Amino acid sequence: MDPPSVKSVAKTGSFRDIPVDILRGLAITLMIMANLTPALLLPPAPGWYRFLSSLAAPLFIGLAGMMVALSRTGKGRPLSYMATRGGLVILAGVFLHLLVFDCVPFLDMEVLYLIGLSLPLAYLYLGLPERKRWAVIVAIVCITPLLHAGFGYSEEAIVTPYVTLVPFSISDDPFPAPLDVVRAWFVDGWFPVFPWLAVALFGAEVGVHRWRDRTLPRFRFQNEGLYGFGLVLAGAALWTLFPGAQYIREGYVEFFYPPATGLLLLSAGLIPLGLTVLDHLRGQYALMDPLRAAGECSLAIYIVHYAIIVKVVEPLLIQLPLPAYMATYLVLFAGMILLAYLLRHVRTSWRGQPFLVRFLIGS
């Protein structure tokens, strides 16, 4: 019997690429650790910790780009579908800004804004010939250092006014100048278009390659694994030569403030390399099921974990040494895994879910 077709399985709505879910679960696991750091970890963070924290966002953004390829080529979704999903991701970012961070949205480029913007852009990008597509990625990566040299990269993120919804009021903090907002979105915000859009587009390319054949995907060490490993080595060498300033912004310890080209190459290589490894560990998927469950509903976990950090942990005003911090982090992580299994149960038991519910819980 022939293996099932990706396109035919995807059209039924039942297709999930397990290694992709596991890798996304690993990304959200590292992201929880990174986002808890400013609220709870007693500085300084060790180098290995900063490095692991730095892998979360590139993996998360690259895997989001992969999903565009699946929707376009596997499921035959139109641009309007991807634009709708992108808009909902941006609305999720607005929700976080207003109700969790209590600040005015759209004044800086947060990761959800970037992903929401990148989804329709990646869809359009995949309509280009292959050579032009790679030229776009290379151009974004090469232009970024020039933008940093010309416009600078601030050690501090721009100050955003705070907002109280009931009654609605805005703090007396001045709004940033329009030019500062534009710079934050494109040059020196948290996740500016240059160069982070290139990470999403690279993910779209990996997705095209992964789901190009008729059968369910399997990456091989001598092909995709070798390319991924080569990117990791090249990125590590380039990052060693040009490490960047490596600012710590508001307690966030990731190495990508500003994002050095070498670190981005290294992180990008981990996507095909990680999928290759996972494709060859099918017998151990049961052991990795907690990561898979988290990867199936990563957006919901992202929103909930940030709400807990900002509304519960930050008001405690405590900082813990690394061992106590890691123990606390594991408690939060375990809670998010329990949430993931609860949402999995909802997905499997609730038929005919509204589109918005499916979007939030990962159906």
C-alpha positions in Angstrom: 0.0 0.0 0.0 1.3 3.5 -0.9 2.1 5.9 2.0 -0.6 8.5 2.5 -0.4 11.7 0.5 0.4 14.9 2.4 -2.0 16.8 0.3 -4.9 14.3 0.7 -4.3 13.9 4.4 -3.9 17.7 4.9 -7.2 18.4 3.1 -9.0 16.2 5.7 -7.7 18.5 8.4 -6.1 15.5 10.2 -2.5 15.9 9.1 0.1 16.9 11.7 3.8 16.6 11.1 4.9 15.2 14.5 8.6 16.3 14.3 7.5 19.9 13.6 5.1 19.8 16.6 7.9 18.5 18.8 10.4 21.1 17.6 7.8 23.8 18.1 7.2 22.5 21.6 11.0 22.7 22.2 10.9 26.3 21.0 8.0 27.3 23.3 9.8 25.5 26.2 12.9 27.6 25.7 10.7 30.7 25.2 9.0 30.2 28.6 12.5 30.0 30.1 13.7 33.2 28.3 10.5 35.2 29.1 10.6 34.3 32.8 14.1 35.5 33.2 13.6 39.3 33.7 10.9 38.6 36.3 12.6 36.0 38.4 16.3 35.2 37.6 19.0 36.9 39.8 21.6 38.3 37.3 24.0 37.6 35.8 22.7 34.7 33.6 25.4 32.3 32.5 26.5 32.1 28.9 24.9 28.7 28.2 21.6 29.9 29.6 21.7 33.0 27.4 22.5 30.9 24.3 19.6 28.5 24.9 17.3 31.4 25.5 18.4 32.9 22.1 17.3 29.8 20.2 13.6 30.1 21.1 12.5 33.0 18.9 14.4 32.0 15.7 12.9 28.5 15.9 9.4 29.8 16.7 9.5 32.3 13.8 11.1 29.8 11.3 8.5 27.2 12.1 5.7 29.7 11.6 7.1 30.3 8.2 7.0 26.6 7.5 3.3 26.5 8.2 2.7 28.9 5.3 4.2 26.4 2.9 2.0 23.6 4.2 -1.1 25.8 3.9 -0.2 27.0 0.4 1.1 23.8 -1.2 -0.4 21.1 1.0 -3.8 22.4 1.8 -4.3 24.8 -1.1 -5.3 27.7 1.1 -5.8 31.1 -0.6 -4.0 34.2 0.4 -7.1 35.5 2.2 -6.9 32.6 4.6 -3.3 33.3 5.5 -4.0 37.0 5.8 -6.8 36.3 8.2 -4.6 34.1 10.3 -1.9 36.7 10.3 -4.4 39.3 11.4 -5.5 37.1 14.2 -1.9 36.6 15.4 -1.5 40.4 15.4 -4.7 40.8 17.4 -3.3 38.3 19.9 -0.3 40.6 20.2 -2.7 43.5 20.8 -4.5 41.5 23.4 -1.2 40.9 25.2 -0.3 44.6 25.1 -3.6 45.9 26.3 -4.7 43.3 28.9 -1.4 41.7 30.0 1.4 44.3 29.6 -1.0 47.3 30.1 0.7 49.3 27.3 -0.3 50.9 24.0 0.0 48.4 21.1 1.8 48.9 17.8 4.6 51.1 19.1 7.2 48.4 18.8 7.6 45.2 16.8 6.8 42.3 19.1 7.2 38.7 18.0 3.5 38.1 17.4 3.3 41.2 15.3 6.2 40.0 13.3 4.7 36.5 12.8 1.3 38.0 11.9 2.9 40.2 9.3 5.2 37.5 7.9 2.4 35.0 7.2 0.8 36.7 4.2 4.2 38.1 3.1 5.6 34.5 3.1 2.6 33.4 1.1 3.3 36.0 -1.6 7.0 35.2 -1.4 6.4 31.6 -2.2 4.8 32.7 -5.5 8.2 34.0 -6.7 10.7 31.8 -8.7 13.1 30.0 -6.5 16.1 32.1 -7.3 14.3 35.3 -6.7 13.1 33.9 -3.4 16.6 33.2 -2.1 17.7 36.6 -3.4 15.1 38.2 -1.2 16.4 36.3 1.9 20.0 37.2 1.1 19.1 40.9 0.5 17.3 41.2 3.9 20.2 39.6 5.7 22.8 41.8 3.9 20.8 45.0 4.3 20.3 44.6 8.1 23.9 45.5 9.1 23.8 48.5 6.8 20.6 49.7 8.6 22.2 49.2 12.0 25.2 51.2 10.8 23.1 54.0 9.3 20.3 54.3 11.9 21.9 52.7 14.9 20.6 50.0 17.3 19.6 51.2 20.7 20.5 49.3 23.8 17.1 50.3 25.3 13.8 49.5 23.7 11.5 52.5 23.1 9.3 53.6 26.0 5.6 52.8 25.4 2.9 54.6 27.4 0.9 52.5 29.8 -2.9 52.1 29.4 -5.7 51.3 31.9 -8.8 50.0 30.3 -11.3 50.5 33.1 -11.7 53.5 33.0 -9.7 53.9 29.8 -6.8 56.2 30.3 -3.2 56.5 29.1 -0.2 57.3 31.3 1.6 60.6 31.0 4.6 59.0 29.3 5.1 60.7 26.0 4.4 58.8 22.8 7.5 57.9 20.8 8.1 60.0 17.7 6.7 58.5 14.5 10.3 58.0 13.2 11.2 56.0 16.3 8.1 53.8 15.8 9.2 53.1 12.2 12.7 52.4 13.4 11.4 49.9 16.0 9.3 48.1 13.4 12.1 47.8 10.8 15.5 48.3 12.5 15.9 48.1 16.2 12.6 47.0 17.9 12.3 43.7 19.7 11.8 41.7 16.5 12.2 44.2 13.6 11.4 43.2 10.0 15.1 43.4 9.2 16.4 40.7 9.6 13.6 38.6 11.3 11.4 38.4 8.3 14.2 36.5 6.6 14.0 33.8 9.3 10.3 33.3 8.5 11.0 33.2 4.8 13.7 30.6 5.4 11.2 28.6 7.3 8.8 28.8 4.3 11.6 27.4 2.1 12.2 24.5 4.5 8.5 23.8 4.4 8.4 23.8 0.6 11.3 21.3 0.7 9.8 19.2 3.4 6.3 18.8 1.9 7.3 18.8 -1.8 6.9 15.1 -2.3 3.7 13.0 -2.4 4.5 11.0 0.7 4.8 12.0 4.3 8.2 13.7 4.9 11.4 12.3 6.1 14.6 14.3 6.2 17.9 12.4 5.7 21.3 13.0 7.4 23.2 13.0 4.1 20.9 15.6 2.6 18.9 18.0 4.8 20.8 17.1 7.9 24.1 17.9 6.2 22.8 21.2 5.0 21.5 22.1 8.4 24.8 21.1 10.1 26.7 23.2 7.5 24.6 26.2 8.3 25.1 25.7 12.1 28.9 25.5 11.6 29.0 28.5 9.2 26.8 30.5 11.5 28.9 29.6 14.6 32.1 30.6 12.8 30.6 33.9 11.6 29.1 34.6 15.0 32.5 34.1 16.7 34.0 36.6 14.4 31.2 39.1 14.6 29.3 38.5 17.9 27.4 41.8 18.0 26.8 44.0 21.0 24.7 41.3 22.8 22.8 43.9 24.9 20.6 42.8 27.8 17.3 44.7 27.2 15.0 45.1 30.2 16.4 41.9 31.7 16.0 39.8 28.6 19.3 38.0 28.2 19.0 36.7 24.6 22.1 37.3 22.5 20.2 38.8 19.6 20.0 42.4 20.7 21.0 43.2 18.0 20.6 40.0 15.9 24.0 39.0 14.6 24.0 37.3 11.2 26.0 34.4 12.5 23.5 33.6 15.2 20.6 33.7 12.8 22.4 31.4 10.4 23.2 29.0 13.3 19.6 29.1 14.5 18.2 28.6 10.9 20.4 25.5 10.5 18.9 24.0 13.6 15.5 23.7 11.9 16.4 21.2 9.2 19.0 19.6 11.4 16.5 19.2 14.3 13.8 17.8 12.0 16.3 15.4 10.5 17.2 14.1 14.0 13.5 13.8 15.0 12.6 12.0 11.8 15.0 9.3 12.8 13.6 9.0 16.4 10.1 7.9 15.6 10.4 5.1 18.2 10.9 7.7 20.9 7.9 10.0 20.0 6.0 8.7 23.0 8.7 10.0 25.3 8.6 13.4 23.6 4.8 13.7 23.7 4.8 16.5 26.3 6.8 18.6 23.8 4.5 17.5 21.0 1.4 18.5 23.0 2.9 22.0 23.7 3.8 22.4 20.1 0.2 21.7 19.0 -1.1 24.7 20.9 1.9 27.0 21.1 0.0 30.3 20.7 -2.3 29.5 23.6 0.7 28.6 25.8 2.5 31.8 24.7 -0.4 33.9 25.8 -1.1 32.1 29.1 2.5 31.9 30.2 3.1 35.6 29.6 -0.1 36.4 31.6 1.2 34.3 34.5 4.6 35.9 34.4 3.4 39.5 34.2 0.3 39.3 36.5 1.5 36.7 39.1 5.3 36.5 39.1 6.4 40.1 38.5 4.4 41.6 41.4 6.2 39.3 43.8 9.4 41.4 43.2 11.7 38.5 44.0 14.8 37.3 42.2 16.1 33.7 42.6 19.6 32.2 42.1 19.8 29.9 39.1 19.0 26.5 40.9 15.9 27.9 42.6 14.9 29.7 39.5 15.1 26.5 37.4 13.0 24.7 39.9 10.3 27.4 39.7 10.6 27.4 35.9 9.9 23.7 35.8 6.8 24.2 37.9 5.5 26.8 35.3 6.6 24.5 32.5 4.7 21.6 34.0 1.6 23.8 34.3 1.8 24.7 30.6 2.1 21.0 29.7 -1.0 20.2 31.7 -2.7 23.1 29.8 -1.5 21.5 26.5 -3.0 18.2 27.3 -6.3 19.8 28.4 -6.5 21.6 25.0 -5.7 18.4 23.2 -8.6 16.8 24.9 -10.8 19.7 23.9 -9.7 19.4 20.3 -10.4 15.7 20.1 -13.8 15.8 21.9 -15.3 19.1 20.6 -16.5 18.7 17.1 -17.5 21.6 14.9 -15.3 24.1 16.7 -15.6 27.7 15.5 -12.7 29.0 13.5 -11.5 31.4 16.2 -11.4 28.5 18.8 -9.5 26.3 16.4 -7.0 29.1 15.8 -6.4 29.7 19.5 -6.1 26.0 20.6 -4.2 24.8 17.6 -6.7 22.6 15.8 
